[in-house]
Amino acid sequence: MHARGVNMEETLCNVEFIKENNDYIARVQSEIGGLREYRSSSLEEVLEQVIIDLQEEFETAG
């Protein structure tokens, strides 16, 4: 979003998903929570862990 040429965009977190052998890995980095990693043989489980963690983080930060 731009207002009068000023960039109003702010990165809240970076999320990286990796498949390594039979494991799915999510690396999440944010100012509040720092860098953390989630690992599971189930992609759905990794996604669920990331979603829950980020929801909790941003609800308490707000």
C-alpha positions in Angstrom: 0.0 0.0 0.0 1.4 3.4 -0.9 0.2 6.8 0.4 1.8 9.9 -1.2 4.8 7.9 -2.4 5.6 6.5 1.1 5.8 2.7 1.4 3.4 1.6 4.2 4.3 -2.0 3.9 5.8 -3.8 6.9 7.1 -7.3 7.1 5.7 -9.1 10.1 7.4 -12.4 9.6 9.2 -14.7 7.1 8.1 -18.3 6.7 10.1 -20.9 4.7 8.8 -24.4 3.9 11.3 -27.1 3.0 10.9 -30.8 2.2 13.9 -32.8 3.4 13.7 -36.6 2.8 10.4 -37.6 4.4 10.1 -34.5 6.6 8.5 -31.1 6.1 10.2 -28.3 7.8 8.9 -24.8 8.5 11.3 -22.0 9.5 9.6 -19.0 10.9 11.3 -15.7 11.8 9.7 -12.7 13.4 10.9 -9.8 15.6 8.7 -11.0 18.5 9.4 -14.7 18.4 12.8 -14.8 16.8 13.8 -17.8 14.7 12.1 -21.2 15.2 11.7 -24.4 13.3 8.9 -26.9 13.1 9.4 -30.4 11.7 7.0 -33.3 10.9 6.4 -36.0 8.4 3.0 -34.4 7.9 2.8 -31.1 5.9 -0.6 -30.5 7.5 0.8 -30.8 11.0 3.6 -28.4 10.2 1.2 -25.8 8.7 -1.1 -26.2 11.8 1.8 -25.6 14.2 2.9 -22.5 12.2 -0.6 -21.1 12.1 -1.3 -21.6 15.8 2.1 -20.1 16.8 1.7 -17.0 14.6 -1.9 -16.4 15.8 -0.8 -16.5 19.4 2.2 -14.3 18.7 0.3 -11.6 16.9 -2.8 -11.7 19.3 -0.5 -11.1 22.3 1.5 -8.4 20.5 -1.6 -6.5 19.3 
